[in-house]
Amino acid sequence: MGKIPRLQVAGTYHLMARSIAEERIFRTDADYIDFVTLLAPIAWKCHAFLVMPTHYHLLASVGNDELAGFMHKLNRRYASRFNRRNARRGRVFDGPYKSVSVTSQSHLLWLARYIAQNPQRPTEWLWSSFTNDYTFVDATLLERSFGSRERMLEFALHS
């Protein structure tokens, strides 16, 4: 039996991918920079992101029939480059990416806090759109939901 195709509906999603066997796939600043460099030009609207040593989280909006292609491109390119940098072969990610549709305002607010507070010391974590400004991140959706960037950051990072 073939693979069941994923739902490809336009919307806002919480997207994640985890490394195989909890291996650190973001080991050095060069790894983080490479991932962010790959993430930036993908043609979707990224509202927030966080990259941890073994996984990443994205909050993004996509159009119809775009999600699978974007995620495949991102994960495949990163895995290929990671393997090359580390003289390694084989899978980097544990499986296909996970996607959860954001269907309510309360879910969006919860996600902002969940993603931002994933690291132990969220205000010190460099590889997050909550602690650094990245030009490709359009935080308008979150900022509107909270009334301002300052209120969004206070809620997400300090609550």
Summary of the structure (lengths in Angstrom):
residues: 159
radius of gyration: 15.5
end to end distance: 46.9
largest distance: 50.4
contacts: 446
relative contact order: 0.20
helix: 41%
strand: 19%
